[in-house]
Amino acid sequence: LQSIDQLRTIRRPDDVPDAGLICDLLWSYFDANVTFWVHSDKAVEWAFGPDVLEKFLDDNHLERIYCSSRIMEEGYESLHGDRMVSFFSASNYCGEFHNKGAVLVLDEQLEHKLATHDIPWSP
């Protein structure tokens, strides 16, 4: 993904393939210890570093990216000087983790707040 405009080209609805733009949007994640892109030890995940994040934000005139694909122990985490905010809405995920969940709230000025919760998991 080089430009936000590429998001308009995605056919919806669509299945998630094992590779390509849709897969990368869903499963790629930020890693402050990575330079450029690194393939993860999991089958479809790629990690991207601060250089990739900064270039994408600058090229697309964005302040930050919000993502929600990885379990966060406290429900959310602000990364790289608040340029990346990762949150996970499902608390106590699948009854196997003791994580909080978080919900992203944007006000009229697009300032963000994250509300956390600890709702018990129920099968």
C-alpha positions in Angstrom: 0.0 0.0 0.0 1.6 3.2 -1.1 -1.4 5.5 -1.1 -4.7 5.8 0.7 -6.3 6.0 -2.8 -5.4 2.3 -3.3 -8.0 1.4 -0.7 -10.7 2.6 -3.1 -9.7 -0.1 -5.5 -10.5 -3.0 -3.1 -13.6 -5.0 -4.2 -16.0 -5.4 -1.3 -17.1 -7.7 0.0 -14.2 -10.1 -0.6 -12.6 -13.1 1.0 -9.3 -12.7 2.7 -6.6 -14.3 0.5 -3.3 -15.7 1.8 -1.3 -13.0 0.1 -1.8 -9.5 -1.3 -3.2 -6.1 -0.2 -6.2 -7.3 1.7 -4.1 -9.9 3.6 -1.4 -7.4 4.3 -3.9 -4.8 5.6 -5.4 -7.3 8.0 -2.3 -9.0 9.3 0.8 -6.7 9.0 2.0 -5.1 12.2 4.4 -2.4 13.4 7.7 -3.5 15.0 10.0 -0.8 16.3 13.0 -3.2 16.0 12.5 -3.8 12.2 13.9 -1.9 9.3 11.7 -1.9 6.2 9.6 -5.1 6.0 10.4 -8.5 7.6 8.4 -11.7 7.1 7.0 -13.0 10.4 7.4 -16.5 11.7 3.6 -16.9 11.1 2.4 -17.8 7.7 0.9 -14.6 6.4 2.2 -11.8 8.7 4.7 -9.1 7.8 6.2 -6.7 10.2 7.1 -3.1 9.2 9.5 -0.7 10.8 9.5 2.9 11.8 10.9 3.9 8.4 7.9 2.4 6.5 5.4 3.9 9.0 7.0 7.4 8.7 7.2 7.3 4.9 3.5 6.2 4.6 2.3 8.8 7.0 4.3 11.6 5.4 3.5 10.6 1.8 -0.3 10.5 2.7 -0.3 13.6 5.0 -1.5 11.5 8.0 -0.8 12.0 11.7 -1.2 8.4 12.8 -2.5 5.0 11.9 -4.9 3.0 14.1 -4.8 -0.8 13.8 -6.5 -3.6 15.6 -5.1 -7.0 14.8 -3.0 -8.1 17.8 -3.9 -8.8 21.4 -2.9 -6.0 23.7 -2.5 -6.8 27.4 -3.9 -3.4 28.5 -6.3 -3.2 25.5 -4.2 -0.7 23.5 -0.7 0.6 23.1 0.6 3.9 21.7 3.6 3.3 19.5 6.3 5.3 17.9 5.5 8.6 19.5 1.7 8.1 19.1 2.1 7.8 15.3 0.7 4.2 15.5 -2.0 3.2 17.9 -2.8 -0.5 18.2 -5.9 -1.6 20.1 -7.8 -4.9 20.5 -11.5 -4.8 21.4 -12.0 -8.4 22.7 -11.1 -8.6 26.4 -10.1 -12.0 27.9 -9.7 -13.2 24.3 -11.2 -16.7 23.8 -11.0 -17.3 27.6 -7.2 -18.0 27.0 -5.8 -14.5 27.6 -6.2 -12.1 30.5 -6.1 -8.9 28.3 -8.3 -5.9 28.6 -10.3 -4.8 25.6 -10.3 -1.2 24.2 -12.7 0.9 22.1 -11.5 3.8 20.0 -13.5 7.0 20.4 -12.9 10.0 18.0 -14.4 13.4 18.9 -15.5 16.1 16.4 -11.9 17.3 16.1 -10.7 13.7 15.5 -8.9 13.6 18.8 -8.8 10.0 20.0 -9.5 8.5 23.3 -9.4 4.8 24.1 -11.8 3.3 26.6 -10.8 0.0 28.1 -13.0 -2.7 29.5 -12.6 -6.1 31.1 -15.8 -8.0 30.1 -15.5 -11.7 30.9 -15.3 -14.1 28.0 -18.3 -16.3 27.3 -18.4 -19.1 24.8 
